[in-house]
Amino acid sequence: MENIEVKDQQEQKLSIIRGLIEANELEALSAILRKMQAVEVADILDELNEEQLLAVLPVFEAEDLGYIASNMDMDLLVRLFELVDRKFYAMIATNMSSDVRADLYQELGKDKQLELLPYLDKKTREDVIHLSSYPPETAGSIMVTDFATILAGMTVTQALEKIRKDAPSKKMIYYVYVVDEQMKMKGFVTLKDLIMAEPSTLVKDILHEDFVYADVYEDRESVAIKIEKYDMVAIPVLNSLKQLAGIVRHDEAIDVIRAEHTEDLEKFMGIVPDPEELNYAETTPVQHFRKRVVWLASLSVLGLLTGMVIHSFEETISTLVVLALYMPMVADTGGNTGSQAATVVIRAMALGQLKVRQWAHIIFKEFRVSILLSLVIGAITFGKVLFLSWNVELPGELTLAYIGLGISFALSLQVISATLIGASLPLIVKRFGGDPAVAASPAITTVVDVTGLLIYFGVATLLFF
């Protein structure tokens, strides 16, 4: 309900802004937009047509426009390049967040990059080229250069003056990094430390020398986990010489974690991950098809094994038809049980709670869990057989209770095997350097279907024939 109300409010604001643009009421327009958060303004700009967008942009100061652009959709920023002159675009880029600016620079392509670079000041030009040089999955690709540095030998008064000179953005001023003349990091102080200390106090006397940092080539997911683990506002990023190269903010870490979770979820459901996080509404049916068809087609081929198993037990099924009634339950129970075990193990590994070397401990724990689950599922299955099949004609001297015990025993074994398979496959894939999420739901479902039917008909053959 809240989402609907927020959407309605957004529509109302958008309608008012469009009306003011048409009436050329720029002062009133400016007053409204300045009261809004940058992310809200970015969302509204994304809804305007080109003519309306060009009418709105001059309303903002350069710095404000940079903040807003940092929250705008990347496609809109690229399109904007063709709508405004290069000098104005360079002004926007200069005031953008350095990490977003680097991403934008890469999105523009070579020709547009060459058109933009001459209009950027030297510092911004060097910064964007430097940040764009790091591989996309590393800390260097998501770090920003918006931070303040001071020297250990400075007094608090000198440090505060240096911070004013560096002029970092408001949200990045909490941590102040202490470096030497070669930019090698010695530690950090917080803004609170500086405010509470006497003006004549030396920075080295309030310095925090123990600090967590990331390497520029460290995997970005690892960096995000560090920020989450140590509850940091930002983490310093150092190069091979231990020089401060940039920082990764907590909001960027959230984006990384969300992107990684999306990728894992897609892999878990047999969807081919896309290098870019696509908006569902903006993704074409053909793109959705390409992302989903590979796994489904592959597993459909592997599903022939299931048909072969059933075919090999045709005589058993024709002799005791009641067995066919509970085949879907075998498949459902195995798939659900295996996926549960895989989910638990994959999540624990993703959070760093489990290592592959602990495989024996993991399998033994899941085995104990599966025993308890099998007792519950077995009891439910026995009751289900008695309730649903009370009027089924049985061959020979077989009783419904005996058949119910046999089917429930087979299902119990299926629960145990599916749990062990679900827990083992991610560990095996990880052991050989793969992504555990790949060996998740679709693959596990296919494997446990085959093993489950083998167990089911194997037990039936032994007990009833």
C-alpha positions in Angstrom: 0.0 0.0 0.0 2.9 2.4 0.8 4.5 1.7 -2.6 1.2 2.7 -4.3 1.0 5.9 -2.2 4.7 6.8 -3.0 4.1 6.2 -6.7 1.0 8.4 -6.6 3.0 11.2 -5.0 5.7 10.8 -7.6 3.1 11.1 -10.4 1.6 14.2 -8.8 5.1 15.9 -8.6 5.8 14.9 -12.2 2.5 16.4 -13.3 3.2 19.6 -11.5 6.8 19.9 -12.9 5.6 19.3 -16.4 3.0 22.0 -16.0 5.6 24.5 -14.7 7.9 23.7 -17.6 5.1 24.3 -20.1 4.3 27.6 -18.4 8.0 28.5 -18.3 7.7 29.1 -14.5 11.4 28.5 -13.9 11.6 30.1 -10.4 8.7 28.0 -9.1 10.2 25.0 -10.8 13.5 25.6 -9.1 11.9 26.1 -5.7 10.2 22.7 -5.9 13.2 20.7 -7.3 15.6 22.1 -4.7 13.4 20.8 -1.9 13.6 17.2 -3.3 16.3 14.6 -2.8 18.8 14.1 -5.7 17.5 10.6 -6.3 13.9 11.8 -6.5 14.9 14.5 -9.1 16.8 11.9 -11.1 13.7 9.7 -11.2 11.6 12.6 -12.4 14.2 13.7 -15.1 14.1 10.1 -16.4 10.3 10.6 -17.1 10.7 13.8 -19.0 10.9 14.1 -22.8 14.0 15.6 -24.4 12.5 19.1 -24.7 11.4 19.1 -21.1 14.7 17.8 -19.9 16.7 20.5 -21.6 14.4 23.1 -20.0 15.0 21.8 -16.5 18.8 21.3 -16.5 19.7 25.1 -16.4 17.7 25.4 -13.2 20.4 23.7 -11.1 23.7 24.8 -9.9 26.7 22.8 -11.3 27.4 20.9 -8.0 23.7 20.0 -7.5 23.4 18.9 -11.1 26.4 16.6 -10.6 24.8 15.0 -7.5 21.6 14.5 -9.5 23.4 13.0 -12.5 25.2 10.5 -10.2 21.7 9.1 -9.5 20.4 9.1 -13.0 19.9 6.1 -15.2 23.1 5.4 -17.2 21.2 5.2 -20.5 19.8 8.7 -19.9 23.3 10.0 -19.2 24.6 8.6 -22.4 21.6 10.0 -24.3 22.1 13.4 -22.7 25.6 13.5 -24.4 23.9 14.1 -27.7 21.4 16.7 -26.4 23.8 19.2 -24.8 27.0 20.9 -25.8 30.3 19.3 -24.7 31.2 22.1 -22.3 28.0 21.8 -20.4 28.3 18.0 -20.3 31.8 18.2 -19.0 30.6 20.5 -16.2 28.0 17.9 -15.2 30.7 15.1 -15.4 33.2 17.1 -13.3 30.7 17.4 -10.5 29.6 13.8 -10.6 30.6 11.1 -8.2 34.0 9.8 -9.4 32.9 6.1 -9.6 29.8 6.9 -11.6 31.8 9.3 -13.8 34.2 6.4 -14.6 31.3 4.1 -15.4 29.8 6.7 -17.7 33.1 7.3 -19.4 33.3 3.6 -20.3 29.7 3.6 -21.5 30.3 6.5 -23.9 32.6 4.6 -26.2 35.9 5.7 -27.7 34.6 8.4 -30.1 32.6 10.2 -27.4 35.4 9.8 -24.9 37.7 11.7 -27.2 35.1 14.4 -27.7 34.6 14.8 -23.9 38.2 14.7 -22.6 39.4 18.1 -23.9 36.6 19.8 -21.9 37.5 18.2 -18.6 40.0 19.9 -16.3 43.3 18.1 -15.9 42.5 16.6 -12.4 39.2 15.2 -13.6 40.6 13.9 -16.8 43.4 12.1 -15.0 41.0 10.7 -12.4 38.5 9.3 -15.0 41.2 7.7 -17.1 42.8 6.2 -13.9 39.5 4.8 -12.5 38.4 3.4 -15.9 41.6 1.3 -16.2 40.6 -1.2 -13.5 38.9 -4.5 -14.3 35.1 -4.3 -13.6 35.0 -6.8 -10.8 37.7 -5.2 -8.7 37.7 -2.7 -5.9 39.4 -0.2 -8.2 36.4 -0.2 -10.5 34.0 0.9 -7.7 36.2 3.2 -5.6 35.9 6.9 -5.6 38.6 9.6 -5.2 36.4 11.8 -3.0 38.2 11.8 0.3 40.3 14.0 2.6 43.9 13.3 3.6 46.1 14.8 6.3 49.6 14.3 7.7 50.4 12.8 11.1 52.6 15.7 12.0 49.8 18.3 11.6 47.9 19.9 14.5 44.2 19.5 14.6 43.8 23.1 13.5 46.1 22.5 10.4 44.2 19.2 9.7 40.8 20.9 9.7 42.2 23.6 7.4 43.5 20.9 5.0 40.1 19.2 5.0 38.4 22.4 4.0 40.9 22.8 1.2 40.4 19.2 -0.1 36.6 19.9 0.1 35.3 16.3 0.1 31.6 15.8 -0.2 29.5 15.9 2.9 28.8 12.2 3.0 32.5 11.3 2.7 33.9 13.6 5.5 33.4 11.2 8.4 36.7 9.4 7.9 39.8 11.5 7.4 42.8 9.4 6.2 46.3 10.0 7.5 49.1 9.5 5.0 52.8 10.4 4.7 54.4 12.5 1.9 54.2 9.6 -0.5 50.5 9.0 0.2 51.2 5.8 2.1 48.4 5.3 4.6 49.3 5.4 8.3 45.8 5.3 9.7 42.7 7.4 10.1 40.9 9.8 12.3 37.2 10.5 12.4 35.7 14.0 12.2 34.5 13.5 15.8 38.1 12.9 16.9 39.2 16.2 15.4 36.3 18.1 16.8 36.7 16.8 20.3 40.5 17.2 20.4 42.3 20.4 21.5 43.4 22.6 18.5 47.1 22.2 19.3 46.9 18.3 19.5 48.9 16.5 17.0 47.1 14.2 14.6 49.5 11.3 15.4 48.3 11.5 19.1 44.7 10.6 18.1 45.5 8.4 15.1 43.8 5.0 14.7 46.7 2.9 13.4 44.8 -0.4 13.1 42.6 -0.2 10.1 40.9 -2.5 7.6 41.6 -1.8 3.9 41.1 -3.3 0.5 43.6 -3.9 -2.4 42.8 -2.1 -5.7 42.6 -5.5 -7.5 40.6 -7.3 -4.7 37.3 -8.7 -5.8 34.5 -6.2 -5.2 32.3 -8.7 -3.4 35.1 -9.3 -0.9 35.3 -5.6 -0.4 31.6 -5.3 0.2 31.7 -8.1 2.7 34.4 -6.3 4.6 32.3 -3.1 4.8 29.3 -5.1 6.0 31.4 -7.2 8.5 33.1 -4.2 10.1 30.1 -1.9 9.8 32.1 0.8 8.0 31.0 4.0 6.3 33.8 3.6 3.7 36.9 1.4 3.3 40.3 2.7 2.1 41.6 1.1 -1.1 45.4 0.8 -1.3 47.7 -0.1 -4.2 50.7 -2.5 -4.1 52.8 0.3 -2.5 50.3 0.7 0.3 49.4 4.1 -1.1 45.9 5.4 -0.7 44.3 5.2 -4.2 40.6 5.7 -3.3 37.8 4.6 -1.0 34.7 2.4 -1.5 31.6 3.8 0.1 29.0 1.7 2.0 26.3 2.6 -0.6 28.4 1.2 -3.3 28.9 -2.0 -1.2 25.1 -2.3 -1.0 24.8 -2.1 -4.8 27.5 -4.8 -5.1 25.9 -7.1 -2.6 22.5 -6.7 -4.4 24.1 -7.3 -7.8 25.9 -10.4 -6.5 22.7 -11.7 -4.8 20.8 -11.2 -8.1 23.5 -13.1 -10.0 23.4 -15.9 -7.5 19.6 -16.1 -7.6 19.6 -16.2 -11.4 22.2 -19.0 -11.4 20.3 -20.8 -8.7 17.2 -20.8 -10.9 19.0 -21.7 -14.1 19.0 -18.2 -15.6 22.1 -17.1 -17.5 23.3 -13.9 -15.7 23.7 -10.7 -17.7 26.8 -8.5 -17.3 24.5 -5.6 -16.6 21.6 -5.6 -14.1 18.6 -5.3 -16.4 15.3 -3.7 -15.5 12.6 -6.4 -16.0 10.1 -4.0 -17.6 12.8 -2.8 -20.1 14.1 -6.2 -21.0 12.7 -7.6 -24.2 11.1 -11.1 -24.4 14.0 -12.2 -26.6 16.5 -11.2 -23.9 14.5 -13.1 -21.3 14.4 -16.1 -23.6 18.2 -16.0 -24.1 18.7 -15.9 -20.3 16.5 -18.8 -19.6 16.6 -21.2 -22.5 20.2 -22.6 -22.0 19.6 -24.4 -18.7 16.0 -25.4 -19.5 17.1 -27.0 -22.8 20.1 -28.7 -21.3 18.1 -30.1 -18.4 15.3 -31.2 -20.7 17.9 -33.4 -22.6 19.2 -34.7 -19.3 15.5 -35.4 -18.3 15.6 -38.3 -20.8 17.3 -40.2 -18.1 14.1 -39.9 -16.0 12.1 -41.4 -18.9 14.6 -44.2 -19.3 14.3 -45.1 -15.6 10.5 -45.2 -15.8 10.6 -47.2 -19.1 12.8 -49.8 -17.5 10.3 -50.3 -14.7 7.2 -50.5 -16.9 6.4 -54.0 -15.9 6.6 -53.1 -12.2 4.2 -50.2 -12.8 1.7 -52.3 -14.8 1.7 -55.0 -12.1 1.2 -52.5 -9.2 -0.5 -49.5 -10.6 -0.7 -47.8 -7.2 3.0 -47.0 -7.5 2.3 -44.7 -10.4 0.1 -42.5 -8.2 2.9 -41.5 -6.0 5.6 -40.9 -8.6 4.9 -37.1 -8.7 5.4 -37.0 -4.9 8.8 -38.6 -5.3 9.9 -35.9 -7.8 8.5 -33.0 -5.7 9.9 -34.3 -2.4 13.3 -34.8 -3.9 13.5 -31.5 -5.7 12.3 -29.5 -2.6 14.6 -31.3 -0.2 17.6 -31.0 -2.4 17.0 -27.4 -3.2 16.6 -26.6 0.5 20.0 -28.3 1.4 21.7 -26.5 -1.5 20.3 -23.1 -0.5 21.5 -23.5 3.1 25.0 -24.6 2.0 25.4 -21.9 -0.7 24.2 -19.1 1.6 26.6 -20.2 4.3 29.5 -20.3 1.9 28.6 -16.9 0.5 28.6 -15.4 4.0 32.0 -17.0 4.7 30.5 -19.3 7.4 31.6 -22.5 5.6 34.7 -23.6 3.7 35.0 -26.5 1.3 37.5 -28.2 3.6 34.7 -28.6 6.1 32.9 -30.9 3.7 32.8 -33.9 6.1 31.3 -31.8 8.9 28.7 -30.3 6.5 27.7 -33.7 5.0 27.4 -35.3 8.5 25.3 -32.5 9.7 23.0 -32.6 6.7 22.8 -36.4 7.1 21.5 -35.9 10.7 19.0 -33.3 9.5 17.8 -35.6 6.6 17.2 -38.5 9.1 14.8 -36.2 11.1 13.2 -35.0 7.9 12.8 -38.5 6.5 10.9 -39.6 9.7 8.4 -36.8 9.3 8.0 -37.2 5.5 7.7 -41.0 5.9 4.9 -40.7 8.4 3.0 -38.3 6.3 3.4 -40.5 3.2 2.2 -43.6 5.0 -1.0 -41.7 6.2 -1.4 -40.3 2.6 -1.3 -43.7 1.0 -3.9 -45.1 3.5 -6.2 -42.1 3.0 -6.0 -41.8 -0.8 -5.7 -45.5 -1.9 -8.1 -47.2 0.5 -10.2 -48.5 -2.4 -7.4 -49.6 -4.8 -7.3 -53.2 -5.9 -4.1 -54.9 -4.9 -2.6 -58.1 -6.5 -1.8 -61.2 -4.6 -1.6 -61.1 -0.8 -0.3 -57.5 -0.6 -2.0 -55.2 1.9 -2.4 -51.5 1.7 -0.5 -51.0 5.0 2.4 -53.0 3.7 2.5 -51.0 0.4 2.2 -47.8 2.4 5.2 -48.8 4.5 7.2 -49.6 1.4 6.3 -46.3 -0.3 7.0 -44.3 2.8 10.3 -46.1 3.3 11.3 -45.3 -0.3 10.3 -41.6 0.2 12.4 -41.5 3.4 15.4 -42.8 1.5 14.8 -40.2 -1.2 14.8 -37.4 1.4 18.1 -38.6 2.7 19.7 -39.0 -0.7 18.3 -35.7 -2.0 19.6 -33.8 1.1 23.1 -35.2 0.7 23.1 -34.5 -3.1 21.8 -31.0 -2.5 24.6 -30.3 0.1 27.3 -32.0 -1.9 26.9 -30.6 -5.4 27.7 -27.0 -4.4 30.8 -28.2 -2.5 32.0 -30.2 -5.4 31.6 -27.4 -7.9 33.4 -25.0 -5.5 36.2 -27.5 -5.0 36.9 -27.4 -8.7 36.8 -23.6 -8.9 33.3 -23.1 -10.1 30.4 -21.0 -8.8 28.3 -23.1 -6.3 25.1 -21.3 -7.4 25.4 -22.9 -10.8 24.9 -26.4 -9.3 21.7 -25.3 -7.7 18.0 -25.7 -8.2 17.6 -26.9 -11.8 20.6 -29.2 -11.8 19.7 -30.7 -8.4 16.1 -31.2 -9.4 17.1 -33.3 -12.4 19.7 -35.3 -10.5 17.4 -36.1 -7.6 14.5 -37.0 -10.0 16.6 -39.8 -11.5 18.0 -41.0 -8.2 14.6 -40.8 -6.5 12.9 -42.9 -9.2 15.7 -45.5 -8.9 15.3 -45.6 -5.2 11.5 -45.7 -5.4 11.2 -48.5 -8.0 14.2 -50.3 -6.5 12.6 -50.5 -3.1 9.2 -51.5 -4.7 10.9 -54.3 -6.6 12.6 -55.7 -3.5 9.6 -55.5 -1.2 6.6 -56.3 -3.5 7.9 -58.7 -6.1 
